[in-house]
Amino acid sequence: MYRNNMTRKQIERAFAERSAADERLLQSLQNCDRRHFLRTSLKFAGMAAAASLVPSHAFQLVNVASAAAAEGASPGVAFQFAYVSDSHLYARGMTHRFARAAAKAVADVNALDPQPDFVLFGGDLAQLGRPDELALGQQILKDLKPPVRMMVGEHDWYLDLGEKWKEMFGPDHYSFDHKGIHFVVLNSVVEKDFWTAKGYTPEQRMAIVSGLDDSRQSPFEVGAPQREWLKQDLAKIDKKTPIIVFSHSPLYKLYRGWNFWTDDAELVQAILKPFQTVTVIHGHTHQLLTNRIGNIQFHGMLSTAWPWPYAPEGLPAYTVQMFRPDPFNQFDGCGDGSVDVLVKGRVDKHYNFWSRNPRIVTAKELAGNSLPGGGNQGPSY
């Protein structure tokens, strides 16, 4: 067993010869809440630090605690939903690591207690939009216990311009009401036709759009027809009703070179501005990402497949910047998460990192005058 006065060699031996109970404890960290994480981390951090196995800065328990402790906690949770996003599945069956990662996220959600009201899938289920890729994703997501709300990404769309997606999952934009919140799901990855004049095949079009920085494609947008639909949808909603919008790309302009960008973002924001409480949850960027523009708070979602680095410019000052993920650890910077919808309609956003400490970005943090990300003075998480 572990004791605080153990020598370095004794700790190394105890860890190598750990009991079945300790092994279960370590495995439980793959899906734990803040309280369990802190209790377990304090145990192992104390052991390691006592024997100088790790530098003192390796365990940032104070930062994690301050991110979600009582001082920053929000007053009341009305309900919770979970998210899984950006799985980028190839049609290689369950032996491929992206498929195994998506299944891991499903297991994470199914282990939540209590269960969330629903699960948002945040887009890019497939990598190249092929029917067999989408079918594999549908098969994996069927194992989720809660109901699933689907959102499309560009990797799902540009092989056949969404034909198979709509056949399997329904409309690419829609709205619904849940426990006093009006939810809107947008297709924010609409591109102007860049392929017809150049004679690109569907496969070529898909390959261009799937590239991070391929300048032959058009910037993403919601587009005039969908903006008009949004106006009509919100016309019947009281301005005091909280609005939560799901979009694949961020509904602001972060970095055009990588299409971390929505070209008509300001026009969409103007439609949302009259409402007192608006939150946007988006995928696409594969990272911890936070922003606030006026009365609109923005939260990114993690990917189950891989993390993107932060763009070379445009990072919102509200973002608590992650350290660059370890390229030799397939799960570093990846994960899933959940969203606490508060009684007053704002949200606390949970990032469930698979190989890092969990992180919560609270509505209270974003509502204050100070910047949670410290103005992005460098990586801090």
KACOR-V696355 format. One record per pair of residues at least 24 apart in sequence whose C-alpha atoms are under 6 Angstrom apart, sorted by the first residue. I is the first residue (numbers start at 1). J is the second residue. Records with the same first field share a line. If there is no record, write none. Layout:
I->J / J
//
This chain:
4->47
7->51
8->51
30->354
68->360
76->342 / 343
77->341 / 342 / 343
78->341 / 342 / 343
79->341
80->116 / 339 / 340 / 341
81->116 / 117 / 118 / 119 / 338 / 339
82->119 / 337 / 338
83->119 / 120 / 121 / 337 / 338
84->121 / 336
85->121 / 122 / 123 / 303
86->123 / 124 / 125 / 303
87->125 / 304 / 305
88->124 / 125 / 126 / 127
89->126 / 127 / 133
90->127 / 133
91->132 / 133
98->305
101->304
102->304
106->144
110->145
118->146 / 147 / 148
119->148
120->148 / 149
121->150 / 151
122->151 / 283
123->151 / 152 / 153 / 248
124->153 / 155 / 156
126->155 / 156
127->155
128->155
129->155 / 156 / 159
153->248
154->189
155->210
158->206
159->202 / 203 / 206
181->242
182->243
183->243 / 244 / 245
184->245
185->245 / 246
186->247
188->221 / 222 / 247 / 248 / 249
189->220 / 221
190->220 / 221 / 222
191->218 / 220
192->218
212->258
213->257 / 258
220->262 / 263
221->262 / 263 / 264
239->275
240->276
242->277 / 345
243->278
244->278 / 279 / 280
245->280
246->280 / 281 / 282
247->282
248->282 / 283 / 284
249->282 / 283 / 284
250->282
254->314
255->314
289->319
290->318 / 319
291->316 / 318
302->334 / 335 / 336
303->334
304->334 / 335
306->334
307->333 / 334
317->373 / 375 / 376
318->371 / 372 / 373
319->373
320->373
321->379 / 380
322->379 / 381
323->379 / 381
//
